[in-house]
Amino acid sequence: RNNNDQVWVPQRARPRRNRKSATMRGMVRENIVTPSNFIYPLFIHDENYNQAIESMPGCERHSLESMLKEVGEAYNLGVKTFVLFPKVPDE
């Protein structure tokens, strides 16, 4: 408040009619990124071992067992979406 006991800048009314349900509030929420917003890419192949992908440092092709373990760990951390990229024959 200023010296005249008035607000410095008059405030506009903020309509809340669009934020009554949790779904609508989630759609108009400010930028909040959580693990559930992530999409986890997993590269898989038919072998029983993991194989490094040379063109993508830090990434590897997972075996079925390794992929299931990776999905379980990520899911427990809040990641809910995964996309699989299978190895296709080089031709």
Beta strands, then each sheet from edge to edge (+ up, - down):
strand 1: 39-44
strand 2: 51-52
strand 3: 60-62
strand 4: 81-86
sheet 1: 2+ 3- 1- 4-
end
